[in-house]
Amino acid sequence: MKRILFFGSLVLLTASMAMTVPAAVFNWRNATYDFGRIAQRKPVTAEFTFTNKGEAPLIINYAKGSCGCTGVDYPKSAILPGQSGVVKATYNAAAVGAFNKTVTVESNAEGGIQTLSFKGEVVSGAAQ
């Protein structure tokens, strides 16, 4: 009798481990953005649109720019399966020259951390 209970419990445990847990899945329309040439001292914003292609609500814990020159805005409420959202990265174009920046997005989606990137070249107002 003990053997039957042991093996029965083992089968149930194995079956429960094989079940898949619904997950949220980012589907980015575009994870990179190229501003090209932009004017100095005129902030610009990249919009990264995504859809939750998973089966669970997608919750963004935080999104942060790679430097203090980038402000990030992201949805604070859950994005339900099939719904879309936008992560906005505003770059303060203070310094002249080429730039490559990233935005790190941490969420409950598969893969956990996603990295978005944007680039461009800041030119002085007279050079544009």
N, C-alpha and C positions, 0 to 999 in steps of 0.2 A: 504494500500500500504506500509506503514511504517513497519507493522508487517511482511509482505512478505520479505522485504529487510532485516529486522533484523534476521528472521529465516534462510533466505538464506545465510547470512553472517555467522551465527552460524554454519550451516552445513559445509560450506567451511572451516571455521577455524578448526572444529573438524576433518575433513578429512585430512587437511594438517598436523595436529599434529599426526595423526595415521601413516603417511608415515615413513618408516625407512630410516635412513641416512646411506649410505655405510660407513663401518669402516674398519680399518686395524686390523689384528689379528695375534699376534705372535703364531707360532707353533714351539716350541723349540724341537730340536732333543734330547737334554739333558740339563736340567737346573742345574745339579750338576756335579761336577768333583772331583775325588779322585786321587791325585798324588801318594798316597802310601808313601814310604820312598824316600826322595830326598837328595842330597848332599848339605851341607852348602855352601853358597856363589856362588851357581850356579842357576841363575834365571830360572824359568820354566814358561811355558805359557799354559793356559787352553783355548781351543777354544769352544765357545758355538754357534753352528750353528742353524739358524732358517729359517723358510719359512713364507712369508706373505700369510696367508690363507684367508685374508679378501678381500674386494672389492675396497678398496681405497689404495693409496700409503702409505707405512709405513715410518714415519720419526722419527728417534731417535734424541731427543733434546740433551740429554747427557747421558753418562754412567760413573759412578764413583766408584772406589774401596772403601772399608770400612776403609782403612788406607793408609798412605803414602807409604807403602811397596808394593802396588799394582798399576801397570800402566795399563790403559785400552785403547784399540783401538776399534773403532766401525765405521760402515759405516756413512759417512757424507751426502751422497746423498740418495734420496728416494728409497725405495725398492718397486718395483711395485708388484701388486697382482700376486702370483704364483712364484715370484723370491725369492732367498735365500740370506742370508748374514751371517756374522760371527762377534761376539763380542769376542775379545781376551783380556784375563786378564793375565798379567805377574807379577808373585810374586817374590820379591827379598828375597831369602831364606837366610837371614842374621843371624837370631837367631835360635839356636838349640831348638827343641821341637815340639810338636803338634801345628797345626794351623787350624783355621776355619775362612774363609774370605768370604765376599760377594761383589757382584757388583750390584749396583742399576742402572737400565736402565729406563729412562723416555722417553716416546714417545707418539704419537697420537693413539696408539693401544688401543683396548678395555682393560679396567682395568688400563690404564695409566702407573703405575709404576710396573716394573717386578724386581724380585730379583733373581740373580743367585748366586750359592755358590760353593766354592771349599775348599778342606781340604787336609791334609797330615801331614807328620812328617819330619822335617828337622833333619838330623843326621850329625855329624862331619865327615869330609872326611875320617878319620881313621876308623870310625865305620861302614862304608859302605862296 
